[in-house]
């Protein structure tokens, strides 16, 4: 599997994640990505960080390459690919374990906003520090 991602976590496909065809319903991959992002941020000590703002989803795209089925074990890889002034983009790749089959890739862009005004504000430098992004 890919060694170029900063972090990964595993999950297993539940029966409720599958559709009438017996494969993971396409919309169920977003909760897997959320799980990976939460666990990545937890590993960095940023899960409960109060920075005067919060991140909200701006964009989400997913490409599907192979199906996953009930009880398959998945490894979801994540990295930050871009940090702008007010937004950051995460990249994801989901692999079937143990085969290493690439199932899906995705990008999510989140914008840092002021909690009161709901307007974009600059991402604090302290939050940027642990993310190694090649610009």
Secondary structure, DSSP 8 states (H G I E B T S, - for coil): --SSSSEEEEEE--GGGB-TTSBB-GGGHHHHHHHHHHHHHHHTT-TT---SEEEEEEEEEEEE-S--BTT-EEEEEEEEEEE-SSEEEEEEEEEEETTTEEEEEEEEEEEEEETTT--B----HHHHTT-----
